[in-house]
Amino acid sequence: MITPPFLKKGDQVAIVATARKISIKELEEGLQLIKSWGLIPVIGNTIGASDHQYAGSDYERAQDFQEMLDNPKIKAIWCARGGYGSVRMIDQIDFYKFVKYPKWIVGYSDVTVFHNHLHKIGFKTIHGTMPVSVPDNTAFAKATLKQSLFGELPTIQYETSHALNRQGSANGILVGGNLSMLYSMCGSNSALDTEGKILFIEDLDEYLYHIDRMVMNLKRNKMLDHLAGLIVGGMTKMHDNRIPFGKTAQEIVIDAIGECEYPVAFDFPAGHVDDNRALIMGATVTLEVTKTNCTLTYA
């Protein structure tokens, strides 16, 4: 996997909206954060743009992203927020110049489309918080994003005694992101090959039977069969029907992988949680799950 150049003070970072619309006011704390790191934010045309729920039309969002992608002065693109919409414009993007002069693409949730598409063509990206979330993020979430951008490769360790964890150690390339987006890309040219890799999943605001449907789709596509390891981040604000589904989101996941023997870590601090720690997707990592701790380290 190709690693884009890490950032240094004075570098320009583009802020664009590839999905839901957002105002410049909602970006204030995010912009102050990267300025404090010595980086220079460059505001895209999609910030403040509106087309119903989107930050401009599919064409406008694609053009804004393309311009920042092709601009040699821009060293990273930080997606302003998620929502829904990136999958609508991913096929309009030309990555020809990016392949020659790669840069970091940063975000989570809906931005999973870019993580997976770029993984397919051999490039690392950063799954991390976005400007709209900065006011709610923990110091750890913000620190790990800075470390990832500047090449410090943070170790992530947290205490866990989750009853469904499966202990063990695994090495592999880190892939994944938002479960809904992984599900939506199955069968497309952005779909993941997960064999021998460490898969990370998370989601927000879904009905439990939706979670089951999506996990079963990954299972039927054999995306869970030959993993090196599985990391489950925030399964946040899940919903149930009047007739209870009968399982939590975590139980749905563990049931789907059956007797698979690879290590599994639940409640990992990433995803739609305030402590959304940054992950370098496409990097080779080691996952260790014990009775009391989970640790993710970079090779």
RAKAKA-V530863 format. One line per field, one symbol per residue. ss: DSSP state (H for helix, E for strand, C for the rest). A space follows every 10 residues. Layout:
# RAKAKA-V530863
ss->???
This chain:
# RAKAKA-V530863
ss->CECCCCCCCC CEEEEECCCE CCCCHHHHHH HHHHHHCCCE EEECCCCCCC ECCECCCHHH HHHHHHHHHH CCCEEEEEEC CCCCCHHHHH HHCCCHHHHH CCCEEEECHH HHHHHHHHHH CCECEEECCC HHHHHHCCHH HHHHHHHHHH CCCCCEEEEC CCCCCECEEE EEEEEEEEHH HHHHHCCCCC CCCCCCCEEE EEEECCEHHH HHHHHHHHHH CCCCCCCCEE EEEEEECCEC CCCCCCCCHH HHHHHHHCCC CCEEECCCCC CCCCCCCCEE ECCEEEEEEC CCEEEEEEC
